[in-house]
């Protein structure tokens, strides 16, 4: 590397720094995205369960099941409601889309205790699958190679421009210094 001229040295150093940053950023995205997305999905379900508890506390025991049915259908979740007074267990909302052939089925469950307007106690369980997490991860990972390629090309272009801009004045100074030494 000592024999290389100034421009190639600056270009290689800059490209190696930018290339390393690009690779680190993409590796972080590859390994961290599924975890963060799953965590976000869990927090979202927890918020939905809290909203449900709040809204179910405003209705009586009879209205709770119908209100929960509408909410579960609109939000794409499955809810189980157990009335403690009768021991009745209701499944509300759509059936969970679980792939029977998959070995990686998993669900997110939130349990809440609800007291209705008329003072009845009910156990609420809100359930959703992680299928959307898997789909989002799959889509993201399918675009990751394209993103990596674009980032590397951008790093090469930026490194070239940066090396040119930085080495040009230095080369001029070197030529002027050389001329001064010859006089």
C-alpha positions as CSV (number, residue, x, y, z in Angstrom):
1,X,0.0,0.0,0.0
2,X,3.0,2.3,0.5
3,X,3.7,2.3,-3.3
4,X,0.2,3.5,-4.2
5,X,-0.3,7.1,-5.1
6,X,-2.4,9.4,-3.0
7,X,-5.7,9.1,-4.8
8,X,-5.9,5.3,-4.7
9,X,-4.9,5.3,-1.0
10,X,-7.7,7.8,-0.1
11,X,-10.2,5.9,-2.2
12,X,-9.4,2.5,-0.7
13,X,-9.4,3.9,2.9
14,X,-12.7,5.7,2.4
15,X,-14.3,2.8,0.6
16,X,-13.3,0.4,3.3
17,X,-14.7,2.6,6.0
18,X,-18.0,3.1,4.2
19,X,-18.2,-0.5,3.1
20,X,-17.7,-1.7,6.7
21,X,-20.4,0.6,7.9
22,X,-22.8,-0.6,5.2
23,X,-22.2,-4.2,6.0
24,X,-22.5,-3.6,9.8
25,X,-25.8,-1.8,9.2
26,X,-27.2,-4.5,7.0
27,X,-26.1,-7.3,9.4
28,X,-27.8,-5.4,12.3
29,X,-31.0,-5.1,10.2
30,X,-30.8,-8.8,9.3
31,X,-30.4,-10.0,12.9
32,X,-32.3,-7.4,14.9
33,X,-35.4,-6.8,12.7
34,X,-37.3,-9.9,13.5
35,X,-36.8,-9.4,17.3
36,X,-37.8,-5.7,17.2
37,X,-40.8,-6.4,15.0
38,X,-42.1,-9.2,17.2
39,X,-41.7,-6.9,20.2
40,X,-43.7,-4.2,18.5
41,X,-46.4,-6.7,17.6
42,X,-46.6,-7.8,21.3
43,X,-46.9,-4.2,22.5
44,X,-49.6,-3.5,19.9
45,X,-51.6,-6.5,21.1
46,X,-51.1,-5.4,24.7
47,X,-52.5,-1.9,23.8
48,X,-55.5,-3.6,22.0
49,X,-56.2,-5.7,25.1
50,X,-56.1,-2.6,27.3
51,X,-58.5,-0.8,25.0
52,X,-60.8,-3.8,25.1
53,X,-60.8,-3.9,28.9
54,X,-61.6,-0.2,29.0
55,X,-64.5,-0.6,26.5
56,X,-65.9,-3.8,28.1
57,X,-66.0,-2.1,31.5
58,X,-68.6,0.4,29.9
59,X,-71.1,-2.4,28.9
60,X,-73.0,-5.1,30.8
61,X,-72.3,-8.8,30.6
62,X,-74.7,-9.3,27.6
63,X,-73.2,-6.5,25.6
64,X,-69.6,-7.5,26.3
65,X,-69.7,-10.5,24.0
66,X,-71.2,-8.6,21.0
67,X,-68.9,-5.6,21.5
68,X,-65.9,-8.0,21.7
69,X,-67.1,-9.9,18.6
70,X,-67.1,-6.7,16.5
71,X,-63.8,-5.5,17.9
72,X,-62.1,-8.9,17.3
73,X,-63.4,-9.1,13.8
74,X,-62.3,-5.5,12.9
75,X,-58.8,-5.9,14.4
76,X,-58.1,-9.4,13.1
77,X,-57.6,-11.0,16.4
78,X,-59.2,-13.9,18.3
79,X,-60.6,-13.3,21.7
80,X,-61.7,-15.8,24.3
81,X,-64.1,-14.6,26.9
82,X,-64.8,-16.7,30.0
83,X,-67.8,-15.6,32.1
84,X,-67.0,-16.5,35.7
85,X,-70.7,-16.3,36.7
86,X,-71.7,-19.1,34.3
87,X,-68.4,-20.7,33.5
88,X,-69.3,-20.2,29.8
89,X,-66.3,-19.9,27.4
90,X,-66.8,-18.0,24.2
91,X,-64.4,-17.8,21.2
92,X,-64.9,-14.5,19.4
93,X,-63.4,-13.2,16.1
94,X,-61.9,-15.3,13.4
95,X,-60.1,-18.6,13.7
96,X,-56.4,-18.2,14.0
97,X,-54.6,-18.7,10.7
98,X,-52.2,-21.4,11.8
99,X,-50.3,-23.4,9.2
100,X,-50.6,-27.0,10.2
101,X,-47.5,-28.0,8.2
102,X,-45.2,-25.5,9.8
103,X,-43.0,-26.4,12.7
104,X,-42.7,-22.7,13.8
105,X,-46.2,-21.8,14.7
106,X,-46.4,-19.3,17.5
107,X,-49.0,-17.0,19.0
108,X,-49.0,-14.0,21.2
109,X,-51.4,-14.1,24.1
110,X,-52.6,-11.3,26.4
111,X,-54.7,-12.1,29.5
112,X,-56.9,-9.5,31.2
113,X,-59.5,-9.5,34.0
114,X,-62.6,-7.5,33.1
115,X,-65.3,-6.1,35.4
116,X,-68.4,-5.2,33.4
117,X,-70.7,-2.3,34.0
118,X,-73.0,-4.5,36.0
119,X,-70.2,-5.8,38.2
120,X,-69.7,-9.2,36.6
121,X,-66.2,-10.6,36.4
122,X,-64.9,-12.0,33.1
123,X,-61.5,-13.4,32.0
124,X,-60.4,-12.0,28.6
125,X,-57.7,-13.6,26.5
126,X,-56.6,-11.9,23.3
127,X,-54.7,-14.1,20.9
128,X,-52.9,-13.4,17.5
129,X,-50.4,-15.3,15.5
130,X,-46.9,-14.2,14.6
131,X,-47.6,-15.0,10.9
132,X,-47.5,-11.3,10.0
133,X,-44.1,-11.0,11.7
134,X,-42.8,-13.9,9.6
135,X,-44.3,-12.3,6.4
136,X,-42.8,-8.9,7.1
137,X,-39.4,-10.5,7.9
138,X,-39.5,-12.5,4.6
139,X,-40.3,-9.3,2.6
140,X,-37.6,-7.3,4.3
141,X,-35.0,-10.0,3.7
142,X,-35.9,-10.4,0.1
143,X,-35.0,-6.7,-0.5
144,X,-31.9,-6.8,1.7
145,X,-29.5,-7.9,-1.1
146,X,-30.8,-5.1,-3.3
147,X,-30.4,-2.6,-0.5
148,X,-26.8,-3.9,0.2
149,X,-25.9,-3.6,-3.5
150,X,-27.2,-0.1,-3.8
151,X,-25.5,0.9,-0.6
152,X,-22.1,-0.5,-1.8
153,X,-22.4,1.2,-5.2
154,X,-23.3,4.5,-3.4
155,X,-20.2,4.0,-1.2
156,X,-18.0,3.4,-4.2
157,X,-19.3,6.6,-5.9
158,X,-19.0,8.7,-2.7
159,X,-15.5,7.3,-2.1
160,X,-14.4,8.2,-5.6
161,X,-15.7,11.7,-5.4
162,X,-14.3,12.2,-1.9
163,X,-10.9,10.9,-2.9
164,X,-10.9,13.1,-6.0
165,X,-11.8,16.2,-4.1
166,X,-9.3,15.6,-1.3
167,X,-6.4,14.5,-3.4
168,X,-6.6,17.1,-6.2
169,X,-5.4,20.1,-4.0
170,X,-2.8,17.9,-2.3
171,X,-1.4,16.9,-5.7
172,X,-1.3,20.5,-6.8
173,X,0.5,21.4,-3.6
174,X,2.9,18.5,-4.3
175,X,3.6,19.8,-7.8
176,X,4.2,23.3,-6.7
177,X,6.5,22.1,-3.9
178,X,8.4,20.0,-6.5
179,X,8.9,23.0,-8.8
180,X,10.1,25.1,-5.9
181,X,12.7,22.4,-5.0
182,X,13.9,22.3,-8.6
183,X,14.6,26.1,-8.6
